Amino acid sequence: MDNIQQPLVSIVFTSYNHKEYLREALDSLVNQTYTNLEIIIIDDCSTDGSQEILKEYQNKLNIHLKLQKKNSGSYVRASNLGASFAIGEYILFAQCDDFAESNQIETLMETMLKNPSVGVVFSRSNLINEQSVVFSDDFKGRESKFKKSILNNGLITNKQMKEYLSFSCVIPNLSAALINHSIFKEINGLSDKFSVVADWEFWLNLTEKTNFYYLKQPLNNFRQHSTTIRSKVKMQTQVQEIYSMFYNHIDANQLKKSEIRKIKIGAGAVWFTYFIENKKLWLTSFKSIYFEIKKIERLPFFYLLLGAKKHVVEFAHRKLN
């Protein structure tokens, strides 16, 4: 399809203090095989020299550079700011420490246009280290039900996706997903109430609006390093955000009892996974987390036990497979 027929895709590129990855990330977007793009760069007042590198790109075609003079305090606010300038029919959020395969947008768009009921197309991502070396992929860490259902490319109905998201964030990388811009606007974008689970809540909210489509081909490279948001936020805050996210979704939507139960058990299961990661810290923080959760759920221990059971079954299934 030629450039005139291609729908415009807006890439919102957020940058903050990762100058060492900027050229690799931006070059991967500038050199996409899909050409009808606009790239909106939001630098959230970087202090490490990032802005000087970004200025090298400001005269390239269809790049709009927005250098902020004050830090917003949140990648979510920076992302929403970038989206407010976007005019494309579709939108993709690119992180400054990830980089894309050259055919990412073209492949995602081909799938989107062939599936009119779908508002989000996302792909597998390679997991890369600080030196950009691939060491795994994000599919390997997904829950067994998702992995069993999506062995190959495929449609995921909104009901299926809600079930997957009730237990795990099966789209862990925002940079891997192409989104219908009108649906993004419908749910008012990403919520800045959360520092860790904003994208998880975003996908959960989208299950009320649209179907999803998964591509098994890795089209994005998702960098793992010590300065990611989750690694910097303490366990107590993470668990509380997860519970708030799930229970806000229950309150905001008319869900079936079975859906509500799955979400509550999922919250318990996620809380229990932190025990596996760091038993000492989990036990130390248990009391404070428990009483915070009790403010929104009268049976937190009951659902924690059910969630733990679900997690153990899931863990056993992974070992057997």
Secondary structure, DSSP 8 states (H G I E B T S, - for coil): --TTTS--EEEEEEESS-HHHHHHHHHHHHT-S---EEEEEEE---SSSHHHHHGGGTTSTTEEEEE-SS--S-HHHHHHHHHHH--SSEEEEEETT-EE-TTHHHHHHHHHHH-TTEEEEEEEEEEE-TT--EEEEGGGGS-HHHHHH-SSSEEE-HHHHHHHHTT--S---GGGEEEEHHHHHHTTS--TT-SSSHHHHHHHHHTTT-EEEEEEEEEEEEE--TTSHHHHS-HHHHHHHHHHHHHHHHHHS---HHHHHHHHHHHHHHHHHHHHH-HHHHHHHHHHHHHHHTTT-S-HHHHHHHHHHHHHHHHHHHHH-
